[in-house]
Amino acid sequence: MSRPPFLALPPHAEAHRLPTPRGEFATHDATPTTATRRGTVLLVPGFTGSKEDFIALLEPIAAAGYRAVAVDGRGQHESAGPRDTAAYAQEELAKDVLAQAEALGGGVHLLGHSFGGLVSRAAVLLDASPFRSLTIMSCGPGAIAPEQRARTRLLIDALGQLDKEAVWQEMRKQDPQEPQETEPAEEPSDLDEFLHRRWTGTTKEQLLVAGRQLTVEPDRTAELAAVPLPKHVLSGRLDYAWPVPSIDAMAKELSAVRTVIEGAGHSPNAERPAETAEALVRFWDQAVPPAA
């Protein structure tokens, strides 16, 4: 679970809803603060996450001349979603991403974090034309690591048997990034309240389907390698969800730009936002649309 370092939107950013033919999606939208506007970035969050996971990236991305739009997926936090597991199939979520990109005018740099990386990959494989580039952040080639698969299956089982409040308490115990008991001051009460509110606001069916997908996702690296789109694979030096060597191997097979953020784990966007934004902007500045 990503924990944003703060919750206040920076200047030149606002919360609003993005209308698309597939419904409205809650966003944080940061306007470029430079005279030269270099493009638009669509930021897709991961499992149990939300648009707030990217909040620390908004200001540096906007300062580099890019419009940054972080989105809640369907059924996720402040975006509505049906109580129907079929609505959260990966292809449906991928089509949502395509609709979001089209609503932003196309020519979008796409970034997916963790589970959002799998969804973003699926969107590009369906149709790469709305995108200028793809960044896969803290996401591997297929299913999550065996230990995390076991934890996620326990969480799925709990969601099928317990109310969401009871599951929240259990998830907090299982989260590898949770602060230790000796460091209670590291997580402010407003952030703690937000994390709880985000969990309870996310549709259970979305959590169930996303969790299952993480445990069974096939390796589609070869398919993605055939897509003529600039690619970037970024992760922290350590990652509990996917072994970093598997992320390295995926990047090599994709012929992707590879960035490792020192001092970061599974959420470099929240843990080392300045370094992460710098690497992202450097990649986007160099990326060009694929040949027609």
C-alpha positions, 0 to 999 in steps of 0.5 A: 500500500502506497502512503503519500507523504502528504495530502494537500494538493500543490499550487496549480493542481485541483481535484475534479472529475474526468468525464469519459464515455465509460463514466467519470473518474476522480482525478488530481490534475496539475497544470504545467507551471512553465511557458512551454508545455511538453505534454500530458501524463496519466498516472494509474495507481495500484492495488489498494491505492488511489490518485493520492499516491502520486501527490508528491509527483504533481508539483515537480512534473508540472514544473517541468512543463507536463500536465499531470493527471492522477486518476482513481480507477473504477470502484477505487476510492472516489471513482464510482464502480458497480457491485459486479466482479465482471466490471473489474476484469483487466480488459475492462480496466484497460478500456477505462485507461484508453478512455481516460487517455482519449478524454485528455486529448491523446498523445499521453505519457502513461505510467502505471504503478504496481497493479496499475502497471499491469492494467497500463500494459493491458491498455497498451496491448489493446491499443497503443495509439493514444500513448506517447510512452509507457512507464511501468513502475514497481511492477514485474512481468507476471504474478507477484512474488510467492510470499505476496501471493500467499498474503494476497490470497489470505486477504481475498479470503478475508474479504469473502468472510469478514466486513471491510473494517475487520479486513482493514485491521488484518491488512494493516498487520500484514502490510510489509511497509507498515511502520513499526510499533516503536515509530508511532509518530512516523504516520500522522493521524490525518494520513492514517484517517485517509488510508482508512477512508480510502480502504472503506471507500473502495468497492469490495469487488474491485479489491477482490478482482484486483487481488486475484489478478495479482496472483495469476497475471501471466508474463506478457513481456514478449507481447509488450516488447513488440509494441513500438512505443518508448518504454521505461521500467522504474523501481526502488532498489528493493521491492517486496511485491516483485523480485528486483532481478525479475524487473531487471530482466523484464526491462532488458527484454523490453529494451526499456530505459531502466531506472532504479531509485536508491533508498526506495522500496515498492513506492518510489513515487511516495518514498523518493518523489524528487528523484522519481520525478527527475527520472520520469521527466528525463525519460519523457523529454527523450521519448517520441511518438512511435512511427506510424 
